[in-house]
Amino acid sequence: MSNIHPKTSPIYQTSVFAFEDLNALETYFSEPGQSYMYTRYGNPNTDELAGKINALEQGVGAVVTSSGMSAILAAALAICKAGDHILCAEEIYGGSSALLSQELTRIGIEVTYVPMEEIYDLRQHVRPETKMLLAETMSNPLIQVLDVERLANAAKQQGIKLVIDNTFATPVLTQPLLLGADLVIHSITKYISGHSDVTAGVVVCSTESDLQRVLKVMMTYGLNLSPFEGWLAARGLKTLRLRMKQHSSNALTIANYLQQHPKVEKVWYPGLEEHPQHELAKTQGRGAFGGMLSFRIKDEAEAVNRFMRALKNIPFAPSLAGVDSSISYPAGTSHRSLSNELREKQGITAGVIRFSVGIEEAEELIADLEQALAEV
């Protein structure tokens, strides 16, 4: 058996590992990382996935979790305790906002949302008890691009940690830790796994102390990822670079198409020269702009319904970043928990549709969009 060397890692689908004797048990505790005891604490499949993502983000270590939401929770609880204060970019995934506002506030952590126009000058928002700022490389759903290096400098000036959700950009486009961020999180469910068949998250750390705190939170709160999910995500990760090239190429082609369509009132995509952060996105994204865009048709729910029903090959699926394209409706899904006033302020109106552009042939996607837009 010792001569077996599989090219692909086997799946360690076990909840517990056996020890030879008490000496082996003591070795587990005295030499961390040399062996395994319980899959909630660690497993070869999840460790392999964490190591590969950490290498892409160039951190000191990573911890994989059961979902993108549990990754955000692990990062926040690793840094903050009751009585502390979190800053969060106002334009952010609705699930992140709900976690902070509805759940962390219940355990004594306060939250303040920072408008985009004030995000690089935090002085008026920071308190003595402020511990971290959460923001996205590219905001969900209107794809505003943050200058991570500038934001990191602003956070350091105030003595707080910067946590960047890099899900939309992926480390193929942007590596926030190299730009000064303290922690990076991903919903592995999205581009990293890439095939809409995994639910997972990850926290990548720039310091050993943060890594140990995140690991402790994951283990204690039971936020661990299952071995099979870890194995499946590691398999998907192998094609991340190839997929991101095609996602980005297709999205730019489709953004240009939508921009000139008479039924489309506005397109949000950083690859368009009209996008307010186009030059930043070009530099920070190494010349690529990702696979996510949003566009607005007539601000009527029934117009959106007609469009959705007419699509033949692009499903309405409230997630993103799979190899197959999909559309979503932020006002009714990802940002449903926001008040009507806040959605309106951010521009998430009734006609806004988020488009996760897949890796199909761009011409096929445009043909489907063309006939569906005719029904609007």
C-alpha positions, 0 to 999 in steps of 0.5 A, spaced: 500 500 500 505 504 501 507 504 493 500 507 491 501 514 489 495 517 486 495 523 482 489 526 484 488 526 492 483 521 495 477 523 499 478 522 506 471 521 508 471 520 515 469 524 521 475 521 526 482 519 525 485 513 529 491 513 534 496 508 535 497 509 542 498 515 547 504 517 545 501 518 538 496 522 541 501 527 545 504 528 538 498 530 535 497 536 541 505 537 541 506 538 534 500 541 530 499 539 523 503 533 523 497 528 524 489 529 524 484 527 530 477 530 528 475 532 522 472 539 525 479 540 527 482 539 520 482 534 514 487 532 509 482 535 503 480 541 507 487 543 508 489 541 501 484 546 499 486 552 504 493 551 502 492 552 495 488 558 496 493 561 500 498 560 495 494 564 490 493 569 495 500 569 498 498 569 505 501 566 511 495 561 512 488 560 510 482 556 514 476 554 509 469 554 512 462 551 511 460 557 506 462 564 504 457 567 510 461 562 515 468 565 513 465 572 514 463 570 521 469 567 522 473 573 520 469 578 524 469 574 531 476 573 530 477 580 530 471 583 534 468 581 541 462 584 545 463 592 545 467 592 539 465 596 533 465 594 525 465 599 519 462 596 513 462 599 506 455 601 504 455 597 498 456 590 500 452 583 499 446 583 502 447 577 506 454 580 509 449 586 511 444 582 514 449 578 518 452 584 521 446 588 522 441 583 525 446 578 528 453 581 530 449 586 533 445 581 538 452 579 541 454 586 542 458 588 536 456 595 533 456 596 526 456 603 521 456 603 514 460 607 510 458 611 504 462 609 497 464 617 497 467 617 504 470 610 504 477 613 503 477 617 509 475 614 515 476 619 521 469 621 522 466 614 522 472 610 527 471 610 534 476 608 540 472 601 539 473 600 532 476 594 530 475 592 522 473 595 516 469 590 511 469 591 504 469 588 497 474 588 491 468 589 487 461 591 490 455 586 489 451 588 485 453 594 482 460 592 481 464 598 484 471 597 484 475 599 491 482 601 491 484 596 496 491 599 497 488 606 498 483 603 503 488 599 506 492 605 508 486 609 510 485 603 515 492 603 517 492 610 519 486 609 524 489 602 527 484 598 524 484 591 520 482 591 513 478 585 511 476 584 503 471 580 500 475 578 494 469 573 491 468 577 485 475 578 483 478 572 485 486 572 486 487 571 479 485 578 478 487 581 485 491 579 491 488 584 496 494 582 501 499 584 497 496 591 497 495 591 504 489 588 506 489 584 513 485 578 511 481 576 505 475 572 504 472 568 499 465 565 498 469 558 495 461 557 492 463 562 487 469 562 482 474 558 486 470 552 486 466 554 479 461 549 478 455 551 482 456 544 486 459 546 492 458 551 498 464 553 502 468 559 504 475 561 506 479 566 510 486 568 508 490 571 513 497 576 513 499 574 520 500 568 524 496 571 530 490 572 526 490 565 522 490 562 529 484 566 531 480 564 525 482 557 526 480 557 533 473 560 531 472 555 526 473 549 530 470 552 536 463 554 532 463 548 528 464 552 521 468 547 518 468 544 511 466 537 509 472 533 506 468 531 500 466 539 499 473 540 500 475 535 495 470 538 490 472 545 491 480 543 490 478 540 483 474 546 481 480 550 483 485 547 478 481 551 472 480 557 475 485 561 471 482 558 465 475 560 467 477 567 469 480 569 462 473 566 459 469 569 464 472 576 463 472 576 455 465 574 455 463 579 460 466 585 456 463 582 449 456 582 453 457 589 456 459 592 450 453 589 447 448 591 452 450 598 452 448 599 445 441 596 446 435 600 446 432 596 451 437 597 456 438 603 460 444 602 464 450 597 464 455 596 470 461 593 468 468 596 470 471 593 463 467 599 460 471 605 459 465 609 462 465 606 468 468 611 474 473 606 476 475 603 469 482 605 470 483 603 477 480 596 475 484 595 469 491 596 473 488 592 480 485 587 475 491 586 471 487 588 465 481 583 466 475 585 469 471 579 471 465 575 469 460 579 473 456 585 470 449 588 472 444 592 467 437 596 468 431 595 463 425 598 465 424 599 472 418 595 472 417 588 475 413 585 470 418 587 465 423 583 468 418 577 469 417 578 461 425 578 460 426 572 465 421 568 462 423 569 455 430 567 456 431 560 453 438 558 456 440 563 461 436 561 468 434 565 473 438 563 479 440 567 485 447 565 486 453 566 481 460 565 478 458 558 475 461 556 468 454 556 466 451 563 465 445 565 470 441 572 472 439 574 478 434 579 481 438 583 487 432 587 489 428 580 491 434 576 492 441 578 495 439 585 497 432 583 499 434 585 507 435 592 505 430 597 506 427 600 500 430 607 501 437 604 502 436 600 495 434 606 492 440 610 494 444 605 492 441 604 485 438 597 486 431 599 483 426 594 480 429 594 473 436 592 475 438 585 473 445 582 475 448 577 470 453 572 472 457 571 465 459 564 464 464 560 459 459 559 454 460 562 447 459 569 447 455 569 441 450 564 444 449 568 450 448 574 446 443 571 441 439 569 447 439 576 450 437 579 444 430 575 443 429 576 451 430 583 450 425 583 445 419 581 450 421 587 454 
